[in-house]
């Protein structure tokens, strides 16, 4: 069942995907920080930002903000934190093309989990759009898909499952503000990043420039992006939620092209157009359907 605020939710989720898409540009400007240092400092700044944001927003007993969503918020946050880690591990153990291709499974995984956990039915048009999106991502990355990177692909699948679980758990308690979930995700990512830095022996020291880039990722790309996504999740079914957020996949190459002159290939452009068309179709048909329901309710 969709919310009467479905159009607002669609807009928020699409905007969130757009904000997430700046990650590629920011990563291009890194000087020397490795993936685990980026995870650590991005997650640390995310946690600090969310702590003060939640405190400013509630302006009351802060414990209530974290207690009201229940343990589901903590579990969802851990799922998202594991997603952060899995995605970085995937990108360092397989090609970006492979990782993105596996990520295309996320809407299907979310649809299945949403049906099993929430009882949310998936509209036929959503299934068509999900299939078109998967096809579009396949076209985008077809030239870069390699065989023999099982471990990296496995972690990419773990990232897709983790993000799907996070999204479904957000929907499960949609009547409660789940912003604290992102704080728990940041805390999880900080701990995982710290452990991986210690295990790898690379050390915590990064340049001031790289720290600023990590802070930009934590405050804006993940922090603000996740706050907006969490707000949108209250009004959009789980499967559509993940599908609409894939604006990240199509806008990412565009920003890198505009910022650093990294020209996307023909397949990337064609596949991106397919994904964009599927997202627009889902948004337009979903909004029209909700307006018809609203009109019917008014007439009754």
ABEGO torsion letter per residue (X at the ends): XBBAAAAAAAAAAAAAAAAAAAAAAAAAABAABBAAAAAAAAAAAAAAAAAAAAAAAAGBBAAAAAAAAEAAAAAAAAAAAAAAAAAAAAAAABBAAAAAAAAAAAAAAAAAAAAAAAGBBBBAAAAAAAAAAAAAAAAAAAAABBBGBAAAAAAAAAAAAAAAAAAAAAAAAAABBAAAAAAAAAAAAAAAAAAAAAAAGAEABBBAAAAAAAAAAAAAAAAAAAAAAAAAAAABBAAAAAAAAAAAAAAAAAAAAAAAGBBBBAAAAAAAAAAAAAAAAAAAAAAAAAAAAAAAAAAX
